[in-house]
Amino acid sequence: MLGITLFLVFLLLWALAWRYQIKLAFGILIGLVIGGILAQFLGPYNSMEEVPIWLPPAPFMFIVFVLFAYAFVAWYVLDYKANKK
């Protein structure tokens, strides 16, 4: 019963995001699809000892890699524009 209630609450919150913040709703939808695909490869864990050590910090690592890539691209573009003048 708790699972159904939580699902309905999150569905309502997503519907509000869709109405007022469409970019947020698309981000949530894309994240759910990516999470659903990745969950097929990670498998169920019965205890904390079975969880790989890299899995809990994975979201933070992903954010760091994206920010590094963004910084590199921004640095490269700014350097290219500076050398072009």
Buried (B, 14 or more C-beta within 10 A) or exposed (E): EEEEEEEEEEEEEBEEBBEEEEEEBEEBEEEEEEEEEEEEEEEEEEEEEEEEEEEEEEEEEEEEEEEEEEEEEEEEEEEEEEEEE
